[in-house]
Amino acid sequence: MTILNPFTLDPVDDKDATLAVISNSETIDRCLQDLHGFVLRTEEPEVLEIITTILRANRENMRLCKSIASRF
């Protein structure tokens, strides 16, 4: 399957696409950590659980992408 740049519609190298996902995941991780820290100060356990679940899933995504990138 060919991955296309959403702005130019040019084909994107698999390695470049994987590295972009890693970079985006790292940015998302930092934002989620900030949000998680804020939510820890609230009385909303359901919200905390949702943020924690998303944070774990994003970290697993990063781990998998780094594993794939190491094969290039």
Secondary structure, DSSP 8 states (H G I E B T S, - for coil): --EE-TTT--EE-HHHHHHHHHHHHHHHHHHHHHHHHHHHTSS-HHHHHHHHHHHHHHHHHHHHHHHHHTT-
